[in-house]
Amino acid sequence: MDKNYENIINLEHFHAPGKPYMKMSERAAQFAAYKSLEGYEYDIPLDKTPDNL
């Protein structure tokens, strides 16, 4: 295991006290914008980077 993470790997997941968990539908809405990018991976060649466009 990477020694950089040994001190945090077994920590309990943080949850802010007094703050309710977000509904699954609300969580999904936060990432919906990324779903609109689906399909573009076929239009962008993998060997293209900002340095060699």
Beta strands, then each sheet from edge to edge (+ up, - down):
end
